[in-house]
Amino acid sequence: MRIVMDTGILVSALIRPRGAIGDVLHALRDGRFIAVYSTPMMLEIADVLSRPKIREKYHVQSGDIEALIHLVRLRGDLVIPKQTITVCRDPKDNKFLEAALAGKADAIVTGDDDLLVLHPFEGVQILRPAELLERL
């Protein structure tokens, strides 16, 4: 399966690797799916995890951020979206839809209601982490 993971999933998996969210990251490590990602997605992950408030509260080290980004690159497929999408009620989330279409993703995994409400989007399933794990 080809899966787009939104920023919240990856950030949560790094800072609280328990439950379904942590299991999604383990499935990626085990090569059970291919992560579809774009440069704007990786920049957002690095930005969020580099924020002093996040780093201090969750003891996130630079090496943790680098390891997460390396894992996504190792088990992923970088796409360059050519289509601009503006359907999401949170404009910052359109990048996940763009990457999903550009990368011919099977699903987007998210906990974000702004994305979940669009399920399915142009043939792409929009799933919560537990739903993704059931399908893997």
Residue pairs with C-beta under 8 A, 6 or more apart in sequence:
1 32
1 33
1 34
1 106
1 107
1 135
1 136
2 33
2 34
2 36
2 77
2 103
2 104
2 105
2 106
2 107
3 33
3 34
3 35
3 36
3 105
3 106
3 107
3 108
3 109
3 132
4 35
4 36
4 37
4 41
4 96
4 99
4 100
4 103
4 105
4 107
4 108
4 109
4 124
5 24
5 28
5 35
5 37
5 72
5 108
5 109
5 110
6 93
6 96
6 108
6 109
6 110
6 111
6 112
6 115
7 41
7 44
7 45
7 48
8 110
8 111
8 112
9 21
9 24
9 109
9 110
9 111
9 129
10 25
10 45
10 68
10 72
11 45
11 48
11 49
11 54
12 21
12 111
13 21
13 22
13 24
13 25
14 25
14 49
14 60
14 64
14 65
14 68
15 54
15 58
15 60
16 22
16 58
17 25
19 129
20 128
20 129
20 130
20 133
21 111
21 129
23 129
23 133
24 109
24 129
24 132
24 133
25 71
27 33
27 133
27 136
28 35
28 71
28 72
28 75
29 71
29 75
31 75
32 136
33 75
33 136
34 75
34 76
34 77
35 72
35 75
35 76
35 77
36 76
36 77
36 79
36 99
36 100
36 102
36 103
36 104
36 105
37 72
37 73
37 76
37 77
37 78
37 79
37 99
37 103
38 78
38 79
38 80
38 81
38 95
38 98
38 99
38 102
39 78
39 80
40 95
41 95
41 96
41 99
42 69
42 72
44 92
44 95
45 65
45 68
45 69
45 72
46 65
46 69
48 54
49 55
49 60
49 64
49 65
49 68
50 65
54 60
55 61
77 103
79 99
79 102
79 103
80 102
81 95
81 98
81 99
81 101
81 102
82 102
83 98
83 101
83 102
84 94
84 98
85 94
85 97
85 98
85 101
86 94
87 94
87 97
87 118
87 121
88 94
88 97
88 114
88 115
88 118
89 114
89 117
90 112
90 114
93 112
93 114
93 115
96 108
96 110
96 115
97 108
97 115
97 118
97 121
97 124
99 105
100 107
100 108
100 121
100 124
101 122
101 124
105 124
106 124
106 125
107 124
107 125
107 126
107 127
107 132
107 135
108 115
108 121
108 124
108 125
108 126
108 127
109 127
109 128
109 129
109 132
110 116
110 126
110 127
110 128
111 128
111 129
115 126
116 126
116 128
118 126
119 125
119 126
119 127
120 126
127 135
